[in-house]
Amino acid sequence: MYYIVYFFFYLISLLPLRILYVLSDAIYLLMYYVVGYRKKVVMGNLDIVFPGKSREEKVRIAKKFYQNFIDSFIETIKLLSAPDSFFEKRFTGNWELINQYYDQGRPVQLHLGHTFNWEWGNVVIPKKIRHQFLGVYMPLHDKTFNKLFMKMRSRTGAILISALNMTREFLPYRKTLFCLGLVADQSPGSWMHHAKWFRFFNKIAPFTVGPAKSAIANNAVVIFACIHRPKRGQYEVAFTLAEENPKGITEIALTKKFIDYLENTIAHDPDMWLWTHKRWKREWKEEYGIEG
């Protein structure tokens, strides 16, 4: 089955990007107007985050989000056949902020949210930084697609570490000059017993403090990242120094710093965030407490 799926998507990936965007537009119309994929979740999340916006404003954000969402998937297919140069000229960033810490002998952690197109970033970053890039990922339930995405994500030398076995898989690299990439807005899921509760926009939500713990334990420089889309098919990642000496900050304070950053990122480019994610699906209870 894997080779059938691979061959099918490989053929699609050979199409020029402008043709793929025509396909993306058609899928968007189907997904938004006919299927209504997770539309209730998207609109519910927008209601939480933007209570002051009108229904028309939220619908405009939702429509643009669905367009970006489908574009992201279609763009990811290009990873099967396009050369590295194709992505490097379409995904740019201030790489020097990371590379300066290689010269200082410091490992780095990147914390980012689900902003498009992180899949392109995953293949460009290893080509632009001097650290060994370690990408933490959540395995897909479908084994065929999980194998396909593993192949695409590791094509430029990224070492992939499963979020389900992170402690064990990360251990061989702990004493090296690594750059660990973490999508830090992931819902705690099965790690709810380790979750801490924070006010996230206008509703309390659980966050894992694992990324903060890791940075403190390894004294890794923490850099926050967000991805902008100047135009279709072009992305810019902006890296911001968050904490140079994490041993001098608590895991709660570092996590809260990221949440504040994430809120600003989403407020600035709301259609770039993954609104289909059920971020507020768990209800807070008083006994849980609030960290910030």
C-alpha positions in Angstrom: 0.0 0.0 0.0 2.8 2.4 0.9 4.4 2.2 -2.6 1.0 2.8 -4.3 0.4 5.9 -2.2 3.9 7.1 -2.7 3.7 6.7 -6.5 0.4 8.5 -6.6 1.6 11.5 -4.6 4.9 11.5 -6.4 3.2 12.0 -9.8 1.1 14.8 -8.3 4.3 16.4 -6.9 5.7 16.7 -10.4 3.1 19.3 -11.4 4.2 22.9 -11.3 3.3 24.8 -8.2 0.9 27.1 -10.0 -1.1 24.0 -11.2 -1.1 22.6 -7.7 -2.6 25.8 -6.4 -5.5 25.4 -8.9 -6.0 21.9 -7.4 -5.8 23.4 -3.9 -8.5 26.0 -4.8 -10.8 23.2 -5.9 -10.2 21.2 -2.8 -10.8 24.3 -0.6 -14.2 24.8 -2.2 -15.1 21.2 -1.5 -13.8 21.1 2.0 -15.3 24.4 3.2 -18.6 24.6 1.4 -19.5 20.9 0.9 -17.7 18.8 3.5 -17.4 21.4 6.1 -14.4 19.7 7.6 -14.2 20.5 11.3 -16.0 23.9 10.6 -17.7 23.7 14.0 -14.4 23.3 15.8 -12.8 26.2 13.8 -15.7 28.6 14.4 -15.8 27.6 18.1 -12.1 28.3 18.5 -12.5 31.7 16.8 -15.3 32.5 19.1 -13.0 31.9 22.1 -10.0 33.8 20.7 -11.8 36.8 19.1 -15.0 37.4 21.1 -15.1 41.0 19.9 -15.0 40.3 16.2 -18.2 40.1 14.2 -19.4 36.9 12.6 -18.4 38.2 9.2 -14.8 38.8 10.4 -14.5 35.3 11.8 -15.9 33.8 8.6 -13.3 35.7 6.6 -10.5 34.4 8.9 -11.9 30.8 8.7 -12.1 30.9 4.9 -8.5 32.2 4.6 -7.4 29.6 7.1 -8.9 26.8 5.0 -7.2 28.1 1.9 -3.8 28.1 3.8 -4.5 24.7 5.3 -5.1 23.1 1.9 -2.2 25.0 0.3 0.1 23.6 3.1 -0.9 20.0 2.3 -0.5 20.5 -1.4 2.9 22.3 -0.9 4.0 19.4 1.3 3.5 17.0 -1.6 6.2 18.8 -3.5 8.7 17.4 -1.0 8.6 14.1 -2.8 10.2 15.4 -6.0 11.3 19.1 -5.9 15.1 19.7 -5.3 16.3 21.3 -2.1 16.9 24.6 -4.0 13.2 24.9 -4.7 12.4 25.1 -1.0 15.4 27.1 0.0 14.5 30.1 -2.2 10.9 29.9 -1.0 11.5 29.6 2.7 13.8 32.2 4.2 14.8 33.2 7.7 17.3 34.9 10.0 19.4 31.8 10.4 22.3 33.8 11.9 20.5 34.0 15.2 20.8 30.2 15.6 24.2 29.8 14.0 25.9 32.3 16.4 25.3 29.8 19.3 27.0 27.0 17.4 30.1 29.1 17.4 29.6 29.6 21.2 29.2 25.8 21.7 25.6 26.1 22.9 22.7 23.8 22.0 19.4 25.4 20.9 15.7 24.7 21.3 13.2 26.1 18.8 9.6 26.5 20.1 6.9 27.3 17.6 3.2 26.9 17.1 1.3 25.2 14.4 1.7 27.9 11.8 2.0 27.1 8.1 4.1 25.8 6.5 6.1 24.0 9.1 6.7 21.0 6.8 8.8 23.2 4.4 10.6 24.6 7.4 11.5 21.1 8.6 13.5 20.4 5.4 15.0 23.9 5.0 16.3 24.4 8.5 18.8 21.5 8.4 20.3 23.1 5.3 20.7 26.5 6.8 21.9 25.9 10.4 25.2 24.4 11.6 23.7 22.4 14.5 22.3 18.9 14.1 18.6 19.4 13.6 16.4 17.2 15.7 12.7 17.4 14.9 10.1 16.2 17.4 7.1 14.7 15.7 3.8 13.1 16.7 3.5 9.7 14.8 0.4 9.5 12.6 -2.1 6.7 13.3 -2.0 5.6 9.7 1.2 3.6 9.1 1.3 4.3 5.4 1.1 8.1 5.8 3.4 8.0 8.8 6.1 6.3 6.7 5.5 8.8 3.8 5.8 11.9 6.1 8.9 10.4 7.8 10.5 10.1 4.4 9.7 13.7 3.5 10.6 15.2 6.8 14.0 13.6 6.9 15.1 14.2 3.3 17.6 16.9 4.2 19.2 15.2 7.2 16.8 16.0 10.0 16.8 13.4 12.8 13.2 12.7 13.8 12.4 12.0 17.4 9.0 10.6 18.3 7.1 12.6 20.9 6.0 9.3 22.4 9.5 8.2 23.1 11.3 11.5 23.3 13.4 10.9 26.4 14.9 7.6 25.1 15.4 8.8 21.5 16.9 12.2 22.5 19.4 10.7 24.9 22.2 10.0 22.3 22.2 13.6 21.3 22.0 15.3 24.7 25.7 16.1 24.9 26.0 17.3 21.2 25.5 20.6 19.6 21.8 20.0 18.7 19.0 22.2 17.6 15.8 20.7 18.9 12.6 21.7 17.1 9.4 21.5 19.1 5.8 22.4 18.1 5.1 23.6 21.7 1.3 24.4 21.3 0.5 20.7 21.1 -2.3 19.5 23.4 -0.9 17.4 26.3 -3.0 14.4 25.2 -1.8 11.3 27.1 0.5 13.5 29.3 -2.4 15.3 31.0 -1.2 14.1 34.4 1.9 16.3 33.7 0.0 19.2 32.3 -0.2 22.7 33.8 -3.1 25.1 33.2 -2.7 28.6 31.8 -5.0 31.3 30.6 -4.7 31.1 26.8 -6.6 34.0 25.2 -10.0 34.0 26.9 -10.2 30.4 28.2 -8.0 28.3 30.5 -6.2 25.5 28.7 -3.6 22.8 29.6 -0.1 23.0 28.3 2.8 20.6 28.6 5.9 22.0 30.3 8.1 19.4 28.7 9.8 21.8 26.3 10.7 24.2 29.1 11.9 21.3 31.3 14.1 20.1 28.4 15.6 23.5 27.8 16.4 24.0 31.5 17.9 20.5 31.9 20.2 20.9 28.9 20.8 24.7 29.4 19.8 25.0 25.7 19.3 28.5 24.3 15.5 28.9 23.7 14.5 30.6 20.5 10.8 31.2 19.6 9.8 31.0 15.9 6.9 32.1 13.8 6.3 31.7 10.1 4.9 34.4 7.9 3.5 34.1 4.4 4.3 37.3 2.3 2.6 35.7 -0.7 1.5 32.4 -2.0 4.4 30.0 -2.2 6.7 32.1 -0.1 7.4 31.8 3.6 9.6 33.7 6.1 10.5 32.3 9.5 11.3 34.9 12.2 13.4 33.7 15.0 13.4 35.6 18.3 15.7 35.0 21.3 13.5 34.0 24.2 15.9 32.8 26.9 19.7 32.6 26.6 20.2 31.1 30.1 17.3 28.9 30.9 18.8 27.6 34.1 17.9 30.9 35.5 14.2 30.7 34.9 11.5 28.3 36.0 9.6 25.9 33.7 6.4 27.8 34.5 7.8 31.2 33.6 9.3 29.9 30.4 6.1 28.2 29.3 4.1 31.3 30.1 6.6 33.3 28.0 5.9 31.1 25.0 2.1 31.3 25.5 2.3 35.1 25.5 4.4 34.9 22.3 1.9 32.4 20.7 -1.0 34.7 21.5 0.7 37.6 19.7 1.6 35.4 16.8 -2.0 34.2 16.3 -3.4 37.7 16.8 -1.1 39.1 14.1 -1.7 36.4 11.5 -4.8 34.5 12.6 -5.3 32.6 9.3 -1.9 31.0 9.6 -2.6 29.0 12.8 -4.1 25.5 12.8 -7.7 26.2 13.9 -8.9 22.6 13.5 -6.8 21.7 16.5 -9.1 21.1 19.6 -7.0 23.3 21.9 -9.7 23.9 24.5 -11.4 20.6 24.5 -10.6 19.9 28.1 -12.5 21.8 30.8 -10.6 23.4 33.7 -11.6 22.6 37.3 -10.7 24.7 40.3 -8.6 21.9 41.8 -6.2 22.1 38.9 -5.1 25.6 39.7 -3.9 28.3 37.3 -0.2 28.9 36.6 -0.6 32.1 34.7 
